[in-house]
């Protein structure tokens, strides 16, 4: 089966894994690993059936039966890991090229050195690959550490909740190991809680006489000001709701309760402003009609 998998992966020995489409190679590797899993599942089913009384005993050493195939699949999993690292690295380039340029090592160079070797990458008995793989992983971990530090530094400099959340959305697309995304979302959640309190105090201070944009009537100014405050508390929550578990935490429940109270107050304030505006317009229209027909 190992030889069949190697022929399948190398197109009957005509192409290396590096000379084929990455997506095709990854699908082939997954199929080979799945074959091994199914092979072992069949073995276990047959062994369980033979444990029934009056059936022929089924005694084989599993290490002897599966050891070579497991070792071969471990090699394939390392190849998958290399493809994954390259994909993550390519994603990083579009966001943090300047950080990569400053590093004294390159993942691309490390992998190219590996590709240039003349050993068979599908030969699980050849340990030269494992040495080169360990070297590539060491470089990748160093790159990951540098990039993570750069992102952490940029993240800590952002003071706005909504900007922090949009930054994390961008970071999540990279699937960067070690990014501690969950911890960062809870950090933003704590900041959002403080922001809710700031907006509550701001509303209480200026609700009677809010700052008015130029050429706005007092009522229109109140409505505009209130909607701006509502947007500031609504936008972060829309993003946080998509993060499973964040709002389900104890802190999340407290923040959600605080949000609902403040949102209700702002909605009532805007509704009252609309009512006053409607009364004012109705009164002016009625008063104008009396003057017109008097």
C-alpha positions as MATLAB code, in Angstrom:
seq = 'XXXXXXXXXXXXXXXXXXXXXXXXXXXXXXXXXXXXXXXXXXXXXXXXXXXXXXXXXXXXXXXXXXXXXXXXXXXXXXXXXXXXXXXXXXXXXXXXXXXXXXXXXXXXXXXXXXXXXXXXXXXXXXXXXXXXXXXXXXXXXXXXXXXXXXXXXXXXXXXXXXXXXXXXXXXXXXXXXXXXXXXXXXXXXXXXXXXXXXXXXXXXXXXXXXXXXXXXXXXXXXXXXXXXXXXXXXXXXXXXXXXXXXXXXXXXXXXXXXXXXXXXXXXXXXXXXXXXXXXXXXXXXXXXXXXXXX';
ca = [
       0.000    0.000    0.000;
       2.889    2.356    0.725;
       4.335    1.760   -2.737;
       0.916    2.332   -4.296;
       0.564    5.622   -2.390;
       4.022    6.731   -3.494;
       3.207    6.016   -7.129;
      -0.090    7.861   -6.708;
       1.605   10.879   -5.130;
       4.442   11.019   -7.663;
       2.317   10.389  -10.783;
       4.044    7.010  -11.265;
       7.433    8.512  -10.488;
       7.249   11.271  -13.102;
       6.780   14.263  -10.783;
       7.825   15.267   -7.289;
       5.304   16.732   -4.841;
       6.816   20.158   -5.549;
       6.221   19.887   -9.303;
       2.474   19.431   -8.964;
      -0.355   21.753   -8.013;
      -0.372   22.310   -4.248;
      -4.125   21.711   -3.989;
      -3.873   18.430   -5.902;
      -0.972   17.189   -3.763;
      -2.816   18.068   -0.560;
      -5.882   16.123   -1.723;
      -3.707   13.132   -2.639;
      -1.970   13.222    0.750;
      -5.313   13.414    2.553;
      -6.550   10.393    0.578;
      -3.475    8.354    1.561;
      -3.877    9.245    5.233;
      -7.556    8.366    5.012;
      -6.613    5.001    3.480;
      -4.440    4.233    6.493;
      -7.225    5.225    8.897;
      -9.717    3.025    7.065;
      -7.235    0.146    6.956;
      -6.835    0.288   10.730;
     -10.592    0.631   11.278;
     -11.176   -2.545    9.238;
      -8.499   -4.319   11.268;
     -10.213   -3.361   14.531;
     -13.632   -4.476   13.271;
     -12.311   -7.863   12.202;
     -10.488   -8.307   15.498;
     -13.657   -7.521   17.464;
     -15.597  -10.045   15.391;
     -13.065  -12.788   16.127;
     -13.369  -12.188   19.862;
     -16.774  -13.858   19.703;
     -16.653  -17.437   21.095;
     -16.238  -20.294   18.607;
     -14.491  -18.112   16.026;
     -10.921  -18.358   14.830;
      -8.504  -16.276   16.888;
      -7.099  -13.117   15.254;
      -3.705  -12.312   16.717;
      -1.337   -9.922   14.938;
       1.154   -7.359   16.177;
      -0.350   -3.963   15.339;
       3.073   -2.307   15.296;
       4.244   -4.850   12.734;
       1.080   -4.450   10.636;
       0.725   -0.671   10.766;
       4.124    0.627   11.850;
       5.515    1.311    8.371;
       2.273    2.794    7.069;
       2.000    5.022   10.161;
       5.588    6.203    9.643;
       4.818    6.934    5.990;
       1.688    8.899    6.950;
       3.669   10.870    9.520;
       5.954   11.914    6.660;
       2.895   12.963    4.653;
       1.577   14.989    7.598;
       4.880   16.842    7.750;
       4.555   17.666    4.060;
       1.058   19.011    4.757;
       2.517   21.092    7.554;
       5.021   22.600    5.117;
       2.227   23.586    2.729;
       0.325   25.103    5.654;
       3.357   27.153    6.730;
       3.832   28.466    3.192;
       0.159   29.454    3.025;
       0.361   31.313    6.348;
       3.607   32.960    5.260;
       2.049   34.151    1.987;
      -0.863   35.654    3.926;
       1.517   37.452    6.256;
       3.382   39.020    3.332;
       0.315   41.024    2.297;
       0.053   42.582    5.777;
       3.535   42.712    7.277;
       6.042   42.646    4.427;
       8.178   45.302    6.124;
       8.581   43.094    9.212;
       9.633   40.105    7.104;
      12.173   42.232    5.224;
      13.913   43.086    8.491;
      14.381   39.451    9.540;
      17.776   37.770    9.020;
      16.118   34.554    7.816;
      13.576   33.620    5.167;
      11.073   30.775    5.100;
      11.179   30.762    1.322;
      14.951   30.323    1.321;
      14.740   27.492    3.858;
      12.133   25.600    1.851;
      13.991   26.162   -1.410;
      17.115   24.676    0.154;
      15.059   21.657    1.157;
      13.553   21.310   -2.324;
      17.011   21.389   -3.860;
      18.024   18.200   -2.010;
      18.175   15.056   -4.120;
      16.588   12.608   -1.637;
      13.106   11.156   -2.071;
      10.669   13.200    0.042;
       8.234   10.277    0.080;
      10.783    7.850    1.519;
       9.880    7.794    5.198;
      13.073    5.855    6.003;
      15.295    8.706    4.797;
      15.944   10.854    7.878;
      17.562   13.705    5.963;
      14.078   15.080    5.372;
      13.336   15.138    9.107;
      16.478   17.176    9.739;
      15.567   19.685    7.038;
      11.953   19.775    8.211;
      13.061   20.614   11.754;
      15.215   23.449   10.379;
      12.301   24.882    8.355;
      10.009   24.685   11.396;
      12.613   26.506   13.478;
      12.710   29.347   10.934;
       8.915   29.441   10.731;
       8.596   29.656   14.515;
      11.038   32.570   14.587;
       9.088   34.341   11.853;
       5.842   33.635   13.665;
       7.268   35.069   16.884;
       8.443   38.253   15.143;
       5.145   38.742   13.310;
       3.103   38.069   16.450;
       5.150   40.659   18.363;
       4.595   43.183   15.557;
       0.853   42.563   15.582;
       0.711   42.757   19.386;
       2.492   46.086   19.311;
       0.116   47.463   16.673;
      -2.920   46.085   18.528;
      -1.899   47.679   21.832;
      -1.612   51.090   20.147;
      -5.275   51.080   19.013;
      -7.552   52.982   21.392;
     -10.913   52.574   19.642;
     -13.036   49.469   20.282;
     -14.381   49.277   16.754;
     -10.909   49.768   15.218;
      -9.516   47.068   17.516;
     -12.233   44.640   16.391;
     -11.632   45.390   12.706;
      -7.921   44.828   13.272;
      -8.666   41.441   14.874;
     -10.883   40.502   11.931;
      -7.929   41.141    9.633;
      -5.609   39.193   11.928;
      -8.018   36.229   12.069;
      -7.775   35.834    8.285;
      -4.096   34.945    8.678;
      -4.797   31.938   10.947;
      -1.542   32.842   12.659;
      -0.497   30.347   15.364;
       0.266   32.003   18.672;
      -1.889   35.052   17.996;
      -3.964   34.425   21.170;
      -7.102   35.636   19.428;
      -9.486   34.665   22.226;
      -7.466   36.597   24.785;
      -7.428   39.646   22.506;
     -11.202   39.552   22.042;
     -11.691   39.521   25.802;
      -9.281   42.443   26.059;
     -11.463   44.342   23.569;
     -14.562   43.286   25.508;
     -13.147   44.915   28.652;
     -12.358   48.058   26.665;
     -15.886   48.013   25.222;
     -17.302   47.875   28.744;
     -15.334   51.022   29.652;
     -16.478   52.663   26.419;
     -20.122   51.954   27.263;
     -19.631   53.689   30.593;
     -17.929   56.671   28.908;
     -20.828   57.016   26.451;
     -23.351   56.761   29.295;
     -21.640   59.610   31.145;
     -21.354   61.628   27.929;
     -25.053   61.212   27.270;
     -26.011   62.234   30.791;
     -23.814   65.347   30.567;
     -25.043   66.650   27.187;
     -28.524   65.190   26.738;
     -30.209   68.527   27.475;
     -27.932   70.531   25.220;
     -25.956   68.278   22.846;
     -23.362   69.662   20.411;
     -25.130   70.610   17.168;
     -23.730   70.312   13.641;
     -23.880   73.452   11.567;
     -27.294   74.319   10.115;
     -29.083   71.718   12.274;
     -32.175   72.625   14.252;
     -32.053   71.751   17.976;
     -34.321   68.721   17.510;
     -32.513   67.438   14.409;
     -29.220   67.953   16.228;
     -30.420   65.868   19.164;
     -31.493   63.037   16.856;
     -28.209   63.102   14.950;
     -26.158   63.161   18.160;
     -28.137   60.293   19.652;
     -27.760   58.163   16.511;
     -24.009   58.682   16.572;
     -23.901   57.403   20.154;
     -26.048   54.399   19.207;
     -23.767   53.545   16.292;
     -20.760   53.652   18.595;
     -22.262   50.980   20.858;
     -24.015   48.907   18.151;
     -21.128   48.316   15.717;
     -18.759   46.601   18.195;
     -21.530   44.344   19.464;
     -22.335   43.117   15.939;
     -18.765   41.876   15.598;
     -18.570   40.458   19.124;
     -21.758   38.422   18.554;
     -19.935   36.495   15.813;
     -17.227   35.467   18.262;
     -18.630   32.334   19.852;
     -18.202   32.264   23.611;
     -17.150   35.874   24.158;
     -20.594   37.208   25.065;
     -21.520   33.920   26.778;
     -18.850   34.488   29.422;
     -19.626   36.148   32.756;
     -17.975   39.343   31.550;
     -19.864   39.128   28.263;
     -23.208   38.826   30.044;
     -22.442   41.879   32.188;
     -21.420   43.880   29.119;
     -24.541   42.793   27.228;
     -26.750   43.834   30.163;
     -25.020   47.230   30.315;
     -25.453   47.619   26.556;
     -29.188   46.837   26.630;
     -29.844   49.432   29.331;
     -27.887   52.152   27.526;
     -29.392   51.248   24.143;
     -32.889   51.452   25.609;
     -32.165   54.908   27.073;
     -30.804   56.190   23.755;
     -33.736   54.731   21.801;
     -36.194   56.427   24.158;
     -34.313   59.723   23.867;
     -34.444   59.578   20.063;
     -38.131   58.639   20.137;
     -38.885   61.621   22.372;
     -36.929   63.913   20.044;
     -38.968   62.627   17.096;
     -42.184   63.229   19.017;
     -41.192   66.790   19.837;
     -40.181   67.371   16.222;
     -43.531   66.040   15.000;
     -45.430   68.258   17.444;
     -43.364   71.247   16.386;
     -43.980   70.605   12.682;
     -47.679   69.988   13.273;
     -48.013   73.149   15.326;
     -46.141   75.271   12.776;
     -48.275   73.889    9.950;
     -51.467   74.500   11.883;
     -50.386   77.970   12.930;
     -49.353   78.770    9.374;
     -52.760   77.668    8.079;
     -54.560   79.946   10.547;
     -52.461   82.933    9.405;
     -53.059   82.050    5.766;
     -56.861   81.911    6.061;
     -57.284   84.661    8.596;
];
